[in-house]
Amino acid sequence: MQVPRKNLFVSVVLGTGLLMTAQAQVLMLNFRATGAPTGANLTNSPYNTENPSFSDTTWNNRSNSDVASGLFWADGSASTGVGYNLGIADLATSTIVDLSSEVGKSSNLGSDTNTGIYVGNSVATGGIFDGTAADRLQVGLQITGLAAGTYEIYVTGRNTNGQSSGILPYTFYAGTGTAGQNFDFSGYNSESVTFNGTASTESWIEAGETDGNYGKFTITLAAGEAINIVSNGDGGKATSSSPVGSANRGFLNSVQIVSIPEPHTWALILGLGALAVVSIRRRQV
């Protein structure tokens, strides 16, 4: 029995629409004082390294101010309703990020560490931070307005203007919480990296591997929740000061948030695709 042409057309249209919906939406934040990546530097990022075929290049290049609206997805479309709030956790007293505390500084950085992945105006060369080197002030970021679902998050942070001459561990944290509320990051999932002076690397490498330089997380977000992120440069520890040098501040350089389509969506797409293929074959016979 042939499948009516009308049903075949509906299946193809519905499948195409679902495929477009299932494609990952990506939000890309790049923190610096002025300017933006250009040319090949637009795709010099952790997510591009893991997914070389990804070609969208719209970065939200921002400084150290909160953003309530006006952000864009990586494909250039408006990410309506999505915003973020920055805050500080002073580890001298607490692991709670205070969203009413302003992150005091933004900079293009890059005066010392400026080769390999940090060359020129590359993504993650600049950053936001607060205080002086000896201060234990860590940068927190809360993203609101994202739809419920599963997300992969890529986080970078480093002082590319120079730091202690020895090794310096950083730890990145990610979790979920109530939008608009301060959050304690001590119980969040974490990823640690270790930087060696001003040395750079030629590629982005996930934390846990040799010369790792970014953190990656998978987060499930419930309706109305916010994604919370922290960059902790305090020797990679949330309870004591840095064991190396005097560089204890956190730097947040870039964040990429990637939506992961639900498994049932892919199953429906594959089912509709199979129906279309069978229908075409039967018509040919």
C-alpha positions in Angstrom: 0.0 0.0 0.0 1.3 3.4 -0.9 1.5 6.2 1.6 -0.6 9.1 0.3 1.6 11.9 -1.1 0.0 14.4 1.3 1.0 12.3 4.3 4.5 12.0 2.8 4.7 15.7 2.4 3.6 16.3 6.0 6.2 13.8 7.3 9.0 15.5 5.4 7.9 19.0 6.6 7.5 17.9 10.2 10.8 16.1 10.1 12.6 19.1 8.7 11.0 21.4 11.4 12.0 19.0 14.2 15.5 18.7 12.8 15.9 22.5 12.9 14.6 22.5 16.4 16.9 19.7 17.5 20.0 21.4 16.2 22.0 22.7 19.2 21.5 26.4 20.1 24.8 27.8 21.3 25.3 30.9 23.4 28.8 32.3 23.3 30.1 34.9 25.8 33.6 36.5 25.4 34.7 38.8 28.2 37.1 41.7 27.4 37.2 45.5 27.7 37.0 46.5 24.0 37.0 45.0 20.6 36.2 41.4 19.4 37.8 38.4 17.8 38.1 38.5 14.0 38.9 36.1 11.2 40.2 32.7 12.3 40.1 33.7 15.9 36.3 33.6 15.8 36.4 29.8 15.8 39.4 29.4 18.1 37.4 28.1 21.1 36.9 25.0 23.2 33.5 24.1 21.5 34.9 24.6 18.0 37.9 22.3 18.9 35.5 19.5 20.0 33.2 20.2 17.0 35.2 21.3 14.0 32.2 21.4 11.7 30.5 24.1 13.9 30.7 27.3 11.9 28.5 29.9 13.7 30.6 32.9 14.8 28.4 35.3 16.7 30.1 36.1 20.0 28.6 38.3 22.7 31.7 40.4 23.5 31.0 42.0 26.8 32.8 43.7 29.7 32.1 43.6 33.4 28.5 44.7 33.5 25.3 42.7 34.0 23.2 42.1 30.8 19.4 41.8 31.1 18.7 41.5 27.3 20.2 42.0 23.9 22.2 38.8 23.7 22.5 36.6 20.5 22.8 32.9 19.7 25.9 31.9 17.8 23.9 31.8 14.6 23.1 35.5 14.9 19.5 35.2 16.0 18.3 37.0 19.1 18.3 35.0 22.3 15.2 36.6 23.6 14.7 36.5 27.3 18.3 35.4 28.1 20.5 37.5 30.3 23.1 37.2 33.0 24.2 38.7 36.3 27.8 38.8 37.5 28.9 38.6 41.2 31.8 38.1 43.5 32.7 35.4 46.1 35.3 36.6 48.6 36.9 33.3 49.8 38.4 35.1 52.8 34.9 34.8 54.2 32.6 32.6 52.1 32.0 30.5 49.0 28.7 32.3 48.3 28.6 34.4 45.2 27.0 37.8 46.0 25.2 38.9 42.8 24.9 42.5 44.2 28.7 42.8 44.2 30.1 44.2 41.0 33.0 42.6 39.2 35.3 45.6 39.2 37.5 45.1 36.1 37.6 44.0 32.5 40.7 43.9 30.3 41.8 42.7 26.9 44.9 41.3 28.8 47.3 39.2 26.7 50.5 41.1 27.5 52.4 38.0 28.5 50.5 35.0 27.4 49.8 35.8 23.7 50.7 32.8 21.5 48.9 29.6 20.5 45.3 29.7 21.6 45.7 33.2 23.0 47.2 34.9 19.9 46.0 38.3 18.9 42.4 39.0 19.7 41.5 35.4 20.2 38.5 34.2 22.3 39.4 34.0 26.0 42.5 36.2 25.8 40.7 39.0 27.7 38.7 38.6 30.8 36.9 40.0 33.9 38.2 40.0 37.4 38.3 42.0 40.7 40.7 43.2 43.2 44.5 42.8 43.3 46.6 39.7 42.9 46.6 38.9 46.6 42.8 39.2 47.0 40.7 36.1 47.1 37.9 37.4 45.0 36.4 34.9 42.6 34.1 35.7 39.6 30.6 34.3 39.5 28.2 34.3 36.6 24.4 33.5 36.6 22.7 33.0 33.3 18.9 33.3 33.3 16.1 32.8 30.7 17.3 29.5 29.2 14.7 26.8 28.4 14.6 23.7 30.5 16.8 21.0 29.2 20.3 19.6 29.1 23.3 21.8 28.4 27.0 21.4 27.8 29.1 24.3 29.2 32.6 25.3 28.3 34.4 27.6 30.7 37.8 29.4 30.3 39.6 31.6 32.8 43.2 32.8 33.1 45.2 36.0 33.7 47.0 36.3 30.3 48.7 39.5 31.6 51.0 37.3 33.7 50.8 35.5 37.0 53.0 33.7 39.5 56.2 32.2 38.0 55.4 28.7 39.3 52.3 26.6 38.6 48.9 28.1 39.4 45.8 25.9 39.6 42.4 27.2 38.7 39.1 25.4 39.4 35.9 26.1 37.5 32.5 25.3 38.9 29.0 24.9 37.4 25.6 24.1 38.8 22.0 25.3 38.9 20.0 27.5 41.2 17.2 30.0 41.6 17.3 32.9 39.3 18.1 36.2 41.0 19.5 34.6 44.2 23.0 34.4 45.5 24.5 30.9 45.3 27.0 28.8 47.2 29.3 27.0 44.7 31.2 24.8 47.1 29.0 21.8 46.3 28.9 22.2 42.5 30.6 20.0 39.9 34.2 21.2 39.3 37.0 21.0 36.8 40.6 21.9 37.5 43.4 23.1 35.3 47.0 24.1 36.0 48.8 26.9 34.3 52.6 27.1 34.2 53.7 30.7 34.4 53.0 32.4 31.1 53.3 29.3 29.0 50.6 28.8 26.3 49.4 25.8 24.3 48.6 25.4 20.7 45.2 23.9 21.2 42.3 23.9 23.6 42.5 20.9 25.9 39.8 19.8 28.3 40.5 19.7 32.1 41.8 16.3 33.3 44.2 15.9 30.3 47.8 17.1 30.2 48.0 20.9 29.8 44.2 21.2 30.1 43.0 24.8 29.8 39.2 24.7 30.0 36.4 23.1 32.0 33.5 21.3 30.5 30.2 20.5 32.3 26.9 18.8 31.5 24.0 20.5 33.3 20.3 19.6 33.4 18.2 22.7 33.9 14.7 22.7 35.2 12.1 25.3 34.2 12.8 28.6 35.8 16.2 27.7 37.0 19.5 29.6 36.3 22.9 28.2 35.3 25.6 29.3 37.8 29.3 29.4 37.0 32.4 30.3 39.0 36.0 30.8 38.1 38.2 30.2 41.2 41.9 31.2 40.8 42.6 30.8 44.5 45.0 27.9 44.1 42.1 25.7 42.9 40.8 25.5 46.5 37.6 26.9 47.9 38.8 26.8 51.5 42.4 28.0 51.6 44.6 30.5 49.9 46.8 29.8 46.9 49.8 27.5 47.7 51.8 29.1 44.8 52.8 32.8 44.5 50.3 35.5 45.4 47.9 35.3 42.5 44.6 34.3 44.2 42.0 36.1 42.0 39.6 34.4 39.7 39.5 35.4 36.0 36.5 34.6 33.7 37.4 34.8 30.1 34.8 33.0 28.0 31.7 30.7 28.3 29.9 28.6 25.7 26.6 27.1 26.5 25.2 24.4 24.1 21.7 22.9 24.3 21.6 19.2 23.8 18.5 17.9 22.0 16.4 15.4 24.0 16.7 11.7 22.9 12.9 11.4 22.1 13.2 14.3 19.6 15.9 12.4 17.7 13.9 9.2 17.8 10.9 11.0 16.2 13.0 12.6 13.5 14.5 9.2 12.6 11.1 7.6 12.6 9.7 10.3 10.2 12.8 9.9 8.0 12.3 6.2 7.8 8.7 6.7 6.8 9.7 9.0 4.0 12.4 6.6 2.7 9.9 3.7 2.7 7.3 5.7 1.0 9.7 6.8 -1.7 10.9 3.3 -2.4 7.3 2.0 -2.6 6.4 4.7 -5.1 9.5 3.8 -7.2 8.4 0.2 -7.3 
